[in-house]
Amino acid sequence: MTVPDKRVKGRRPYDSSRRRERARQARDRVVRVAEEQFLAHGYAGTSVVAIAETAQVSVDTIYKTFGGKPGLVRAIVARALEGEGPAPAEQRSDRLQVEEPDPRRIIAGWGQFVAELAPRGSPIVMLVRSAAAADPELHDLLADIEAARLRRMTQNARRFRKAGHLRRDVTVSMAADIMWTYTSPELYELLVTRRGMPLQRYAHFVTEALIAALL
């Protein structure tokens, strides 16, 4: 009988979880670097090559994962909309509307969400807006971002109507437009970036404006 040679080791099992984690870390690094470079150098002044070199990935990896600079912007905006809480901001907002019966408290929660998300999302959206005039791809991307936010505000308005929170003279469409306006990156740009309004005062401003307009 042949005795197995103990020096011969079995093949190490393939660890797909570690590979996925490395890929996730690389993706996050690319998104972070892209955001930093877009804000520092502008959209046109930032190249995929520069992003790849700083993030230590190949140019092909960026194109395969994101499809180029517009896809990177989409990823940056998506990450900004998740916020910094234990769950994505959209999930936290949905849960607040289910669990909280007081519409004023719900709107106060929205004010805090706006203050949490706007500092990260507004600068990149405003950058896209300034560059969209010369880039049809960015023009379409900006339209997609705005449409997605309006859809979200329309969902919130419908929930408010169903719960009996909206004033009778405020339709769902009107409420969605009001929410869309007061949560806009442009308002953050005007009040916080240009006028220097403190972030918590800005959250209070949005809260009180929505309460006055909706309830």
C-alpha positions as CSV (number, residue, x, y, z in Angstrom):
1,M,0.0,0.0,0.0
2,T,1.3,3.4,-0.9
3,V,1.6,5.9,2.0
4,P,0.5,9.4,1.0
5,D,3.2,12.0,1.0
6,K,2.3,14.5,3.7
7,R,4.4,17.1,2.0
8,V,1.9,17.4,-0.8
9,K,-0.6,20.0,0.2
10,G,-4.2,20.1,-1.1
11,R,-5.2,22.9,-3.4
12,R,-6.4,26.0,-1.4
13,P,-10.1,26.4,-1.9
14,Y,-11.2,29.5,-3.9
15,D,-12.3,32.3,-1.6
16,S,-14.8,34.3,-3.6
17,S,-15.8,36.4,-0.6
18,R,-12.3,37.8,-0.3
19,R,-12.2,38.5,-4.1
20,R,-15.6,40.4,-3.9
21,E,-14.4,42.4,-0.9
22,R,-11.2,43.4,-2.7
23,A,-13.3,44.4,-5.7
24,R,-15.6,46.5,-3.5
25,Q,-12.7,48.2,-1.9
26,A,-11.2,49.0,-5.3
27,R,-14.5,50.4,-6.5
28,D,-15.0,52.6,-3.4
29,R,-11.5,53.9,-3.8
30,V,-12.1,54.8,-7.5
31,V,-15.3,56.6,-6.6
32,R,-13.6,58.5,-3.8
33,V,-10.7,59.5,-6.0
34,A,-12.9,60.5,-8.8
35,E,-15.0,62.8,-6.6
36,E,-11.9,64.4,-5.2
37,Q,-10.4,65.1,-8.6
38,F,-13.7,66.3,-10.2
39,L,-14.2,68.8,-7.4
40,A,-10.5,69.9,-7.5
41,H,-10.0,70.1,-11.2
42,G,-13.5,70.2,-12.8
43,Y,-15.2,67.6,-14.9
44,A,-13.3,68.5,-18.2
45,G,-10.0,68.9,-16.3
46,T,-10.1,65.4,-14.9
47,S,-9.1,62.4,-16.9
48,V,-9.9,58.7,-16.5
49,V,-6.1,58.0,-16.7
50,A,-5.4,60.3,-13.7
51,I,-8.2,58.7,-11.7
52,A,-6.9,55.3,-12.5
53,E,-3.3,56.1,-11.6
54,T,-4.3,57.7,-8.2
55,A,-6.7,54.9,-7.4
56,Q,-4.1,52.3,-8.4
57,V,-6.4,50.5,-10.9
58,S,-6.2,50.1,-14.6
59,V,-8.1,52.4,-17.1
60,D,-9.8,49.3,-18.4
61,T,-11.2,48.5,-15.0
62,I,-12.8,51.9,-14.7
63,Y,-14.4,51.7,-18.1
64,K,-15.6,48.1,-17.5
65,T,-17.0,49.0,-14.1
66,F,-18.3,52.5,-14.6
67,G,-18.4,53.1,-18.4
68,G,-16.3,56.3,-18.2
69,K,-16.6,59.7,-16.5
70,P,-20.5,59.9,-16.6
71,G,-20.8,56.6,-14.9
72,L,-18.3,57.7,-12.2
73,V,-20.5,60.7,-11.6
74,R,-23.6,58.5,-11.2
75,A,-21.7,56.4,-8.6
76,I,-20.6,59.5,-6.7
77,V,-24.2,60.8,-6.6
78,A,-25.5,57.4,-5.5
79,R,-23.0,57.2,-2.7
80,A,-23.9,60.7,-1.6
81,L,-27.6,59.8,-1.4
82,E,-26.9,56.9,0.9
83,G,-25.8,59.3,3.6
84,E,-23.8,58.5,6.7
85,G,-26.3,56.6,8.9
86,P,-26.5,52.9,9.7
87,A,-28.8,52.4,6.7
88,P,-29.2,54.3,3.4
89,A,-31.1,57.6,3.9
90,E,-33.9,56.5,1.7
91,Q,-34.6,53.5,3.9
92,R,-34.4,55.6,7.0
93,S,-36.9,58.1,5.5
94,D,-39.3,55.3,4.6
95,R,-39.1,53.9,8.1
96,L,-39.7,57.3,9.6
97,Q,-42.9,57.7,7.5
98,V,-44.2,54.3,8.6
99,E,-43.4,54.7,12.3
100,E,-44.0,58.4,13.0
101,P,-47.6,59.6,13.1
102,D,-46.8,63.3,13.5
103,P,-46.2,65.0,10.1
104,R,-44.2,67.8,11.7
105,R,-41.7,65.2,13.1
106,I,-41.5,63.5,9.7
107,I,-40.7,66.8,8.0
108,A,-38.2,67.6,10.7
109,G,-36.6,64.3,9.9
110,W,-36.5,65.3,6.2
111,G,-34.8,68.5,7.2
112,Q,-32.0,66.5,8.9
113,F,-31.7,64.2,6.0
114,V,-31.2,67.2,3.7
115,A,-28.5,68.6,6.0
116,E,-26.8,65.2,6.0
117,L,-26.9,64.6,2.2
118,A,-26.6,68.0,0.7
119,P,-22.9,68.7,1.7
120,R,-21.9,65.6,-0.3
121,G,-24.4,65.6,-3.1
122,S,-24.8,69.3,-4.0
123,P,-21.2,70.1,-5.0
124,I,-21.0,67.2,-7.5
125,V,-24.5,68.0,-9.0
126,M,-23.6,71.6,-9.4
127,L,-20.4,70.6,-11.1
128,V,-22.4,68.4,-13.5
129,R,-24.8,71.3,-14.1
130,S,-22.0,73.7,-15.1
131,A,-20.4,71.1,-17.4
132,A,-23.6,69.8,-19.0
133,A,-24.0,72.8,-21.4
134,A,-21.0,71.5,-23.4
135,D,-21.5,67.8,-22.9
136,P,-24.7,66.1,-24.2
137,E,-24.0,63.0,-22.1
138,L,-23.9,65.1,-18.9
139,H,-27.0,66.9,-19.9
140,D,-28.8,63.5,-20.0
141,L,-27.2,62.5,-16.7
142,L,-28.4,65.7,-15.0
143,A,-31.9,65.1,-16.3
144,D,-31.8,61.6,-14.9
145,I,-30.7,62.8,-11.5
146,E,-33.4,65.4,-11.4
147,A,-36.1,63.0,-12.5
148,A,-35.1,60.5,-9.9
149,R,-35.3,63.1,-7.2
150,L,-38.8,64.2,-8.4
151,R,-40.0,60.6,-8.4
152,R,-38.8,60.2,-4.8
153,M,-40.6,63.4,-3.8
154,T,-43.7,62.3,-5.5
155,Q,-43.7,59.0,-3.5
156,N,-43.3,61.1,-0.3
157,A,-46.2,63.4,-1.4
158,R,-48.5,60.4,-2.1
159,R,-47.8,58.9,1.3
160,F,-48.5,62.2,2.9
161,R,-51.8,62.5,1.1
162,K,-52.7,58.9,2.0
163,A,-52.0,59.6,5.7
164,G,-54.1,62.7,5.6
165,H,-51.3,65.1,6.3
166,L,-51.5,67.4,3.3
167,R,-53.6,70.5,3.4
168,R,-56.7,70.1,1.2
169,D,-55.6,72.8,-1.2
170,V,-52.3,71.1,-1.8
171,T,-52.3,68.4,-4.5
172,V,-49.9,65.5,-4.7
173,S,-48.2,67.2,-7.7
174,M,-47.9,70.5,-5.9
175,A,-46.5,68.8,-2.8
176,A,-43.9,67.0,-4.9
177,D,-42.8,70.2,-6.6
178,I,-42.5,71.9,-3.2
179,M,-40.5,69.1,-1.7
180,W,-38.3,68.9,-4.9
181,T,-37.6,72.6,-4.6
182,Y,-36.7,72.8,-0.9
183,T,-34.5,69.7,-1.1
184,S,-32.7,70.9,-4.2
185,P,-28.9,71.2,-4.5
186,E,-29.4,74.7,-5.8
187,L,-31.0,75.8,-2.6
188,Y,-28.1,74.4,-0.6
189,E,-25.7,76.2,-3.0
190,L,-27.5,79.5,-2.4
191,L,-27.9,79.4,1.3
192,V,-25.0,77.4,2.7
193,T,-22.3,77.6,0.1
194,R,-22.9,81.3,-1.0
195,R,-24.5,82.8,2.1
196,G,-22.7,80.8,4.7
197,M,-25.8,79.6,6.5
198,P,-24.9,77.1,9.3
199,L,-25.9,73.6,8.4
200,Q,-28.4,73.1,11.3
201,R,-30.0,76.5,10.6
202,Y,-30.3,75.3,7.0
203,A,-32.0,72.1,8.2
204,H,-34.4,74.3,10.3
205,F,-35.1,76.5,7.3
206,V,-36.0,73.6,5.1
207,T,-38.2,72.1,7.9
208,E,-40.1,75.2,8.6
209,A,-40.6,76.0,4.9
210,L,-42.0,72.5,4.2
211,I,-44.3,72.6,7.2
212,A,-45.7,76.0,6.2
213,A,-46.2,74.9,2.6
214,L,-47.6,71.4,3.1
215,L,-49.6,71.3,6.4
